[in-house]
C-alpha cells in the first residue's frame, strides 16, 4: 500500500520476477510480491534505482491437333484432373471438419478442439463431455439481487427460474452445482424479474427430485404464478467496521473492516495477500506462486489487522494457477488456494462476494484496496493492514499512451489515482480490490502489477475477477 506526496522522489519497484533473467514485457513493468531471496524475510531489500518510467478454377485444357485430324486425350491430363478433384474434395472436407466440428460453429464444444455437441445437448442433465463441462455452467446468479438463472438449451438463452414449487432443498442443490458447499447455503427468496423474464421462465417439472441434476428437471414456460428465485449461496461481503467514505489515502485499518483479507506466508513471513471466498477457498494472484509453488510451503493467516498478532494460519492443500497465465504480459494473473481445513467464520473472518453476471464495475466506480505491502516503493512494510480508496478507470483510459500504453488486456482492470500518490506496492500482490454496492462488498480484482508505486498516470493493474468467474466456479466444482 502506498500513500506519499506526489512530488517526492519515487523509486523503481523491482518486485519478484520468476527466473531473474526474464525480461519484463515493457522494461518498466513489475509485479508486486515481496519474495525472499533465500530465507524469507519480512523486509526485502530492492535496488534503489530511479524509475524512468509498457481458388481459381482451372480452365479447360486445349489439346494439340493430331496429324490424322482427330483429337486424342493424353492419359496424363486425365490423371491430373482426377488428382485435382481429390485434393479439392479433401480441402473442402477439411474445412467442413474444422468449422463444423473443431470450431463447432453449429453447436458448442467440450473445450478447444474437443467433442462437438449440438445446442440441445448442453445443460440437458446428461454429461456428454468427458469432464462434464457441458453440465457444469448451467446455473448462475444475476446482479446484486442474486436472481437465479438457468441456461435453456432449447432457447440458447439464460432465463430466470420460477419459484413455483421451489424450496430450500432445490436451493442447496443449485448452490452445490455452482461450486459452493451445501453447508454454506443461506436462503432463497422471491423477486419480480422485470424485463429478465421477457422470454419466459425456467420452471420445475412436476415430480422433480432435488437430489438430481436440476437442469434436467427444468423446462421453459411463459407462465409463472410466483416470482423468480433469488438465491444466497453463502453469507458474504459483510463488514463490521467499514472505513469512512472521507478517507482517500492510505490509512491503517481496524479489525473487522476487511474480514476477507488474508496474509499468505512462508516461514511466518508475509509474501502476498489474498481474499477469502468460501471456508475452503482463497483467491490470489498466479505470479505469487511461480517460484514457491509447493503447497506445503504456504500458510494462510487471517483474523487480525496486525501481522504480529495474526497467528500461524491454515495449511494449503492445493494451488491452482490459471492454465493460461502469462508471466511476460501478466495475462490471466489469478490463482486459487484450497485449504486443508475450513476457516471458522466470525466478525473478523468472512468471505467477500464474487461478482455475478450483469454487474461489470463501471469506470468511475470507487473501490478500496488493502494490504500489508510497502508504504513506499522499495520501502518497509507495515505491521498493520493498510487501506486506501481508488478509482476504477475504463480500459481506454488505462491503455492511453501516456498511461499504460496498451498493456491492459480484457483479463485486467486498472484502478488508482491518475494524479498519483495512492497505489498498491510490493507485498500487496494477490490482495483484494473491492467495490461496495448497497451494504455488500464485491471482489472486483486481485492485485497484479504496476509501474513503480503511486506514480502520476500509472494506476495499479488488477486481475479482472468478473472475467474469471466461470473459471473460478469450475475449479470449485471439480474439487
C-alpha positions as CSV (number, residue, x, y, z in Angstrom):
1,X,0.0,0.0,0.0
2,X,1.4,3.4,-0.9
3,X,0.4,6.8,0.1
4,X,3.0,9.5,-0.5
5,X,3.3,13.0,-1.7
6,X,3.1,13.1,-5.5
7,X,6.2,15.3,-5.8
8,X,8.5,13.3,-3.5
9,X,11.3,11.1,-5.0
10,X,9.8,7.8,-6.3
11,X,12.0,4.7,-6.7
12,X,11.7,1.8,-9.0
13,X,9.5,-1.1,-7.9
14,X,11.6,-4.3,-8.6
15,X,9.2,-6.9,-7.3
16,X,9.9,-10.6,-7.6
17,X,10.3,-11.9,-11.2
18,X,10.3,-15.7,-11.7
19,X,13.7,-16.7,-13.2
20,X,15.5,-13.5,-12.7
21,X,16.8,-13.3,-16.3
22,X,13.2,-13.0,-17.6
23,X,12.8,-9.5,-19.2
24,X,9.7,-7.5,-18.4
25,X,7.2,-7.1,-21.3
26,X,7.9,-3.4,-21.2
27,X,11.1,-2.7,-19.4
28,X,9.2,-0.7,-16.8
29,X,6.6,-3.3,-15.7
30,X,6.9,-5.1,-12.4
31,X,4.8,-7.4,-10.3
32,X,4.1,-6.8,-6.7
33,X,5.0,-9.7,-4.5
34,X,7.7,-9.3,-1.9
35,X,9.7,-12.6,-2.1
36,X,12.7,-13.6,0.0
37,X,15.9,-14.3,-1.9
38,X,16.9,-17.2,0.2
39,X,15.2,-17.4,3.6
40,X,12.0,-15.4,3.5
41,X,12.4,-12.2,5.3
42,X,9.7,-9.7,6.4
43,X,11.5,-6.7,4.8
44,X,13.1,-7.4,1.5
45,X,15.7,-5.1,0.0
46,X,15.4,-3.8,-3.5
47,X,17.8,-1.8,-5.7
48,X,17.3,1.9,-5.2
49,X,17.5,2.9,-8.8
50,X,15.5,5.9,-10.0
51,X,12.4,4.8,-12.0
52,X,12.2,6.3,-15.5
53,X,9.1,5.0,-16.2
54,X,4.8,-0.7,-21.3
55,X,-9.1,-20.7,-55.7
56,X,-9.2,-20.3,-59.0
57,X,-10.9,-23.0,-61.1
58,X,-8.7,-24.4,-63.8
59,X,-9.7,-23.7,-67.4
60,X,-10.5,-26.4,-69.9
61,X,-7.3,-27.9,-71.4
62,X,-6.6,-27.3,-75.1
63,X,-5.1,-30.4,-76.7
64,X,-2.9,-30.2,-79.8
65,X,-4.4,-31.4,-83.1
66,X,-3.0,-34.7,-84.3
67,X,-1.7,-35.2,-87.8
68,X,-4.6,-37.5,-88.6
69,X,-7.0,-34.6,-87.9
70,X,-8.6,-36.3,-84.8
71,X,-8.4,-35.1,-81.1
72,X,-6.9,-37.6,-78.5
73,X,-6.8,-37.2,-74.7
74,X,-3.4,-37.9,-73.1
75,X,-3.6,-40.2,-70.0
76,X,-1.5,-37.7,-68.0
77,X,-4.1,-35.0,-68.3
78,X,-6.8,-37.4,-67.0
79,X,-4.7,-38.3,-64.0
80,X,-4.0,-34.6,-63.3
81,X,-7.7,-33.8,-63.4
82,X,-8.5,-36.7,-61.1
83,X,-5.9,-35.6,-58.6
84,X,-7.2,-32.0,-58.7
85,X,-10.7,-33.3,-57.9
86,X,-9.4,-35.4,-55.0
87,X,-7.4,-32.6,-53.5
88,X,-10.3,-30.2,-53.8
89,X,-12.7,-32.6,-52.1
90,X,-10.1,-33.2,-49.4
91,X,-9.7,-29.5,-48.8
92,X,-13.5,-29.0,-48.7
93,X,-13.8,-31.9,-46.2
94,X,-11.0,-30.5,-44.0
95,X,-12.6,-27.1,-43.9
96,X,-16.0,-28.5,-43.1
97,X,-14.5,-30.6,-40.3
98,X,-12.6,-27.6,-39.0
99,X,-15.5,-25.2,-38.9
100,X,-18.4,-27.5,-38.2
101,X,-16.7,-29.9,-35.7
102,X,-13.4,-28.5,-34.4
103,X,-14.7,-24.9,-34.2
104,X,-18.2,-26.3,-33.6
105,X,-20.0,-23.4,-35.4
106,X,-23.3,-25.2,-35.2
107,X,-23.1,-26.2,-31.6
108,X,-20.8,-26.0,-28.6
109,X,-17.5,-27.9,-28.0
110,X,-16.1,-29.7,-24.9
111,X,-13.2,-27.3,-24.7
112,X,-11.0,-26.1,-27.6
113,X,-10.9,-28.9,-30.2
114,X,-13.0,-31.2,-28.0
115,X,-16.1,-33.1,-28.8
116,X,-18.7,-31.1,-30.6
117,X,-22.2,-31.1,-29.2
118,X,-25.4,-29.7,-30.5
119,X,-27.0,-26.9,-28.5
120,X,-29.7,-29.3,-27.3
121,X,-27.1,-31.5,-25.6
122,X,-25.9,-28.6,-23.4
123,X,-27.4,-28.4,-19.9
124,X,-29.8,-31.2,-20.5
125,X,-28.8,-33.3,-17.5
126,X,-26.6,-35.8,-19.4
127,X,-22.9,-35.4,-19.2
128,X,-21.7,-35.8,-22.8
129,X,-18.2,-34.2,-22.3
130,X,-15.6,-36.4,-20.6
131,X,-15.1,-33.8,-17.9
132,X,-18.7,-32.9,-17.6
133,X,-18.1,-29.5,-18.9
134,X,-21.5,-29.4,-20.7
135,X,-23.3,-29.6,-17.4
136,X,-21.0,-27.5,-15.2
137,X,-22.1,-24.0,-16.1
138,X,-25.9,-24.3,-16.2
139,X,-26.8,-22.0,-13.3
140,X,-25.7,-18.6,-12.4
141,X,-26.7,-15.6,-10.2
142,X,-27.5,-12.3,-11.9
143,X,-26.8,-8.9,-10.5
144,X,-26.8,-7.6,-6.9
145,X,-30.3,-9.0,-6.4
146,X,-29.0,-12.6,-6.8
147,X,-31.7,-13.7,-9.3
148,X,-31.1,-17.4,-10.2
149,X,-30.9,-18.0,-13.9
150,X,-30.8,-21.4,-15.7
151,X,-29.4,-21.9,-19.3
152,X,-32.1,-23.1,-21.7
153,X,-30.6,-25.4,-24.3
154,X,-33.7,-25.1,-26.5
155,X,-33.8,-21.3,-26.5
156,X,-30.0,-20.9,-26.1
157,X,-30.5,-18.2,-23.5
158,X,-30.3,-17.6,-19.8
159,X,-33.7,-17.4,-18.2
160,X,-34.9,-16.7,-14.6
161,X,-36.0,-19.7,-12.6
162,X,-39.6,-19.6,-11.5
163,X,-40.3,-20.0,-7.8
164,X,-43.3,-22.4,-8.3
165,X,-42.7,-25.5,-6.1
166,X,-39.3,-24.2,-5.1
167,X,-37.8,-24.9,-1.6
168,X,-34.5,-24.8,0.2
169,X,-33.6,-28.3,-0.9
170,X,-33.6,-27.2,-4.5
171,X,-31.6,-24.1,-3.4
172,X,-28.9,-26.2,-1.7
173,X,-28.6,-28.4,-4.8
174,X,-28.2,-25.5,-7.2
175,X,-25.6,-23.8,-4.9
176,X,-23.7,-27.1,-4.8
177,X,-23.8,-27.3,-8.6
178,X,-22.5,-23.7,-8.9
179,X,-19.5,-24.6,-6.7
180,X,-20.4,-23.9,-3.0
181,X,-21.0,-26.3,-0.2
182,X,-24.4,-27.2,0.9
183,X,-23.3,-26.2,4.4
184,X,-22.6,-22.6,3.2
185,X,-26.2,-22.2,2.0
186,X,-28.1,-19.3,3.5
187,X,-31.6,-19.0,1.9
188,X,-33.8,-18.4,-1.1
189,X,-36.5,-15.7,-1.6
190,X,-38.7,-14.4,-4.4
191,X,-38.5,-11.3,-6.6
192,X,-40.0,-9.9,-9.7
193,X,-37.6,-10.4,-12.5
194,X,-38.8,-7.5,-14.6
195,X,-37.6,-7.5,-18.2
196,X,-35.4,-10.5,-17.5
197,X,-38.5,-12.7,-18.0
198,X,-39.4,-11.3,-21.4
199,X,-38.7,-14.7,-22.9
200,X,-40.3,-16.6,-20.1
201,X,-39.0,-18.7,-17.2
202,X,-37.4,-22.0,-16.5
203,X,-39.9,-23.9,-14.4
204,X,-39.7,-27.1,-12.3
205,X,-41.4,-30.1,-13.8
206,X,-43.9,-31.9,-11.7
207,X,-42.3,-34.7,-9.6
208,X,-38.9,-33.1,-9.6
209,X,-36.2,-34.6,-7.4
210,X,-33.8,-32.1,-5.7
211,X,-31.2,-34.9,-5.4
212,X,-30.6,-35.0,-9.2
213,X,-29.1,-32.5,-11.6
214,X,-31.8,-29.8,-11.7
215,X,-31.2,-28.6,-15.3
216,X,-32.8,-31.9,-16.5
217,X,-35.9,-31.0,-14.4
218,X,-36.5,-27.5,-15.7
219,X,-38.5,-26.6,-18.7
220,X,-39.2,-23.3,-20.5
221,X,-42.5,-21.7,-19.6
222,X,-44.2,-18.4,-20.4
223,X,-46.2,-18.5,-17.2
224,X,-45.1,-18.4,-13.5
225,X,-47.7,-17.9,-10.8
226,X,-44.9,-17.0,-8.3
227,X,-41.9,-14.8,-8.9
228,X,-38.3,-15.5,-9.8
229,X,-36.0,-17.3,-7.3
230,X,-33.2,-15.3,-5.7
231,X,-30.5,-17.4,-4.1
232,X,-27.9,-16.7,-1.4
233,X,-25.4,-19.5,-1.5
234,X,-23.0,-18.0,1.1
235,X,-23.1,-15.2,3.6
236,X,-20.6,-12.8,2.1
237,X,-19.5,-9.2,1.7
238,X,-20.5,-8.0,5.2
239,X,-18.1,-5.8,7.1
240,X,-18.3,-4.9,10.8
241,X,-16.0,-1.9,10.6
242,X,-16.0,-0.3,7.2
243,X,-13.9,2.8,6.5
244,X,-15.2,6.3,6.4
245,X,-16.0,7.5,2.9
246,X,-14.0,10.6,3.5
247,X,-10.7,8.6,3.6
248,X,-9.0,8.8,0.2
249,X,-5.4,7.9,1.1
250,X,-3.6,5.0,2.8
251,X,-4.6,4.6,6.4
252,X,-4.4,1.9,9.0
253,X,-7.4,-0.5,9.0
254,X,-9.3,-1.7,12.1
255,X,-10.3,-5.3,12.9
256,X,-13.5,-6.4,11.1
257,X,-13.3,-3.8,8.4
258,X,-11.9,-6.2,5.8
259,X,-12.6,-9.7,7.2
260,X,-11.8,-11.4,3.8
261,X,-8.2,-10.2,3.7
262,X,-5.6,-12.8,4.4
263,X,-1.8,-12.9,4.6
264,X,-0.1,-15.7,2.5
265,X,3.1,-16.6,4.4
266,X,6.2,-18.7,4.1
267,X,8.1,-19.4,7.3
268,X,5.8,-16.9,9.1
269,X,6.8,-14.1,6.8
270,X,4.2,-12.2,4.7
271,X,4.7,-12.7,1.0
272,X,1.3,-12.0,-0.8
273,X,-2.3,-11.1,0.0
274,X,-5.4,-13.0,-0.8
275,X,-9.2,-12.9,-0.4
276,X,-11.5,-15.5,1.4
277,X,-14.3,-16.6,-1.0
278,X,-15.5,-19.6,1.0
279,X,-14.4,-21.6,4.0
280,X,-12.0,-23.7,1.9
281,X,-11.0,-21.3,-0.9
282,X,-8.7,-18.3,-1.2
283,X,-8.4,-16.2,-4.3
284,X,-5.0,-14.6,-5.1
285,X,-2.6,-13.9,-8.0
286,X,-0.8,-16.5,-10.1
287,X,2.5,-14.7,-10.1
288,X,2.8,-15.2,-6.3
289,X,3.4,-18.9,-6.9
290,X,5.8,-19.1,-9.8
291,X,8.9,-19.7,-7.7
292,X,7.4,-21.1,-4.5
293,X,4.8,-23.4,-5.9
294,X,4.7,-26.2,-3.4
295,X,1.5,-26.0,-1.2
296,X,3.4,-27.3,1.8
297,X,5.5,-24.1,1.9
298,X,2.5,-21.8,2.4
299,X,0.1,-21.0,5.2
300,X,-2.9,-18.7,5.1
301,X,-3.3,-16.3,8.1
302,X,-6.4,-14.3,8.9
303,X,-8.4,-12.7,11.7
304,X,-6.3,-9.7,12.7
305,X,-5.0,-6.5,11.1
306,X,-1.6,-6.9,12.8
307,X,0.8,-9.4,11.3
308,X,2.4,-9.7,14.7
309,X,-0.9,-10.9,16.1
310,X,-2.3,-12.9,13.2
311,X,-1.1,-16.4,14.2
312,X,0.3,-19.4,12.5
313,X,-2.5,-19.8,10.0
314,X,-4.0,-22.7,8.0
315,X,-2.2,-25.1,5.8
316,X,-2.7,-25.1,2.0
317,X,-3.7,-28.3,0.2
318,X,-3.6,-27.2,-3.4
319,X,-2.5,-24.2,-5.5
320,X,-4.4,-23.8,-8.8
321,X,-2.8,-21.3,-11.1
322,X,-4.7,-20.2,-14.2
323,X,-3.6,-22.5,-17.0
324,X,-3.2,-19.5,-19.4
325,X,-1.2,-17.3,-17.0
326,X,1.4,-15.4,-19.0
327,X,4.4,-14.4,-16.9
328,X,5.6,-12.0,-19.6
329,X,2.5,-9.9,-20.1
330,X,0.7,-10.8,-16.8
331,X,-2.4,-12.0,-18.6
332,X,-4.7,-14.3,-16.6
333,X,-3.0,-13.5,-13.3
334,X,-5.2,-15.3,-10.9
335,X,-4.9,-18.4,-8.7
336,X,-7.0,-20.3,-6.2
337,X,-5.7,-21.9,-3.0
338,X,-7.6,-24.9,-1.5
339,X,-7.2,-25.1,2.3
340,X,-6.5,-28.3,4.1
341,X,-9.1,-27.4,6.8
342,X,-12.0,-24.9,6.5
343,X,-11.8,-21.5,8.1
344,X,-14.2,-20.7,11.0
345,X,-16.1,-17.6,10.2
346,X,-16.5,-14.7,12.7
347,X,-16.8,-10.9,12.6
348,X,-13.1,-10.9,11.7
349,X,-13.1,-13.8,9.2
350,X,-15.7,-13.7,6.5
351,X,-15.8,-14.2,2.7
352,X,-16.1,-11.4,0.2
353,X,-18.8,-11.8,-2.5
354,X,-17.8,-12.9,-6.0
355,X,-19.3,-10.8,-8.7
356,X,-22.4,-12.0,-10.6
357,X,-23.4,-11.8,-14.2
358,X,-24.6,-8.4,-15.3
359,X,-22.6,-6.4,-12.9
360,X,-19.4,-5.2,-14.5
361,X,-17.8,-2.5,-12.4
362,X,-18.1,0.7,-14.5
363,X,-15.5,3.4,-15.0
364,X,-15.6,5.9,-12.2
365,X,-16.6,3.4,-9.6
366,X,-14.9,3.9,-6.2
367,X,-13.1,0.9,-4.9
368,X,-10.9,0.0,-2.0
369,X,-7.5,-1.7,-1.8
370,X,-6.0,-3.3,1.2
371,X,-2.7,-5.0,2.1
372,X,0.5,-5.2,4.1
373,X,2.6,-4.1,1.2
374,X,5.4,-1.5,1.2
375,X,4.3,2.0,2.2
376,X,6.6,3.4,-0.5
377,X,8.4,2.0,-3.4
378,X,11.2,-0.3,-2.1
379,X,10.3,0.8,1.4
380,X,9.5,-1.0,4.6
381,X,6.3,-3.0,5.1
382,X,3.9,-2.2,7.9
383,X,2.7,-4.5,10.7
384,X,-0.8,-3.1,10.5
385,X,-3.1,-3.7,7.4
386,X,-3.4,-0.5,5.3
387,X,-6.4,0.6,3.2
388,X,-6.9,3.2,0.5
389,X,-9.7,4.4,-1.8
390,X,-9.1,4.3,-5.5
391,X,-11.0,4.9,-8.8
392,X,-11.6,2.3,-11.4
393,X,-10.8,3.5,-14.9
394,X,-12.0,2.4,-18.3
395,X,-9.7,0.2,-20.4
396,X,-9.5,3.0,-22.9
397,X,-8.1,5.4,-20.2
398,X,-5.8,2.7,-18.9
399,X,-4.3,2.0,-22.3
400,X,-3.7,5.6,-23.4
401,X,-0.1,6.2,-24.5
402,X,0.6,8.4,-21.5
403,X,-0.8,6.0,-19.0
404,X,-0.2,2.2,-19.5
405,X,0.3,2.2,-23.3
406,X,-1.9,-0.6,-24.3
407,X,-0.7,-3.1,-21.7
408,X,-4.1,-3.6,-20.0
409,X,-6.0,-6.6,-21.6
410,X,-9.5,-7.9,-21.1
411,X,-8.2,-10.1,-18.2
412,X,-7.2,-6.9,-16.3
413,X,-8.7,-3.7,-14.9
414,X,-6.8,-0.7,-13.7
415,X,-7.5,1.5,-10.7
416,X,-5.8,4.2,-8.7
417,X,-5.4,7.9,-8.8
418,X,-4.1,9.4,-12.1
419,X,-2.6,12.2,-10.1
420,X,-0.5,9.7,-8.2
421,X,0.0,9.3,-4.5
422,X,-2.2,6.2,-3.8
423,X,-1.4,2.7,-5.0
424,X,-0.6,-0.9,-4.2
425,X,3.1,-1.8,-3.9
426,X,5.4,-4.7,-3.2
427,X,3.8,-7.2,-0.9
428,X,0.2,-6.3,-1.8
429,X,0.1,-8.9,-4.7
430,X,-3.0,-11.1,-4.8
431,X,-4.9,-8.9,-2.3
432,X,-8.4,-7.6,-2.9
433,X,-9.8,-4.7,-4.9
434,X,-13.4,-4.4,-3.6
435,X,-16.5,-2.3,-4.5
436,X,-19.4,-1.7,-2.2
437,X,-22.9,-1.9,-3.6
438,X,-25.6,-1.2,-1.0
439,X,-24.4,-3.0,2.1
440,X,-22.4,-5.7,0.3
441,X,-18.7,-5.7,-0.8
442,X,-17.9,-7.4,-4.1
443,X,-14.5,-8.6,-5.3
444,X,-13.6,-6.7,-8.4
445,X,-9.9,-7.6,-8.8
446,X,-6.8,-9.1,-7.4
447,X,-3.6,-7.0,-7.2
448,X,-1.4,-8.0,-10.1
449,X,1.2,-5.5,-11.4
450,X,2.2,-1.8,-11.8
451,X,4.8,0.6,-13.0
452,X,6.5,1.8,-9.9
453,X,4.2,2.7,-7.0
454,X,1.8,5.6,-6.9
455,X,3.4,7.4,-9.9
456,X,1.4,10.0,-11.8
457,X,-0.6,8.4,-14.7
458,X,0.5,4.9,-13.6
459,X,-2.5,3.3,-11.8
460,X,-2.2,-0.2,-10.5
461,X,-3.4,-3.2,-12.5
462,X,-5.6,-6.0,-11.1
463,X,-6.8,-9.3,-12.3
464,X,-10.4,-8.9,-13.7
465,X,-12.4,-11.2,-11.4
466,X,-15.6,-10.7,-13.3
467,X,-13.8,-12.1,-16.4
468,X,-12.7,-15.2,-14.5
469,X,-15.9,-16.0,-12.7
470,X,-16.7,-19.1,-14.8
471,X,-13.1,-20.4,-14.3
472,X,-13.3,-19.8,-10.5
473,X,-16.5,-21.8,-10.1
474,X,-15.2,-24.6,-12.4
475,X,-12.3,-25.1,-10.1
476,X,-14.5,-25.2,-7.1
477,X,-16.8,-27.7,-8.7
478,X,-14.0,-30.0,-9.8
479,X,-12.6,-30.3,-6.3
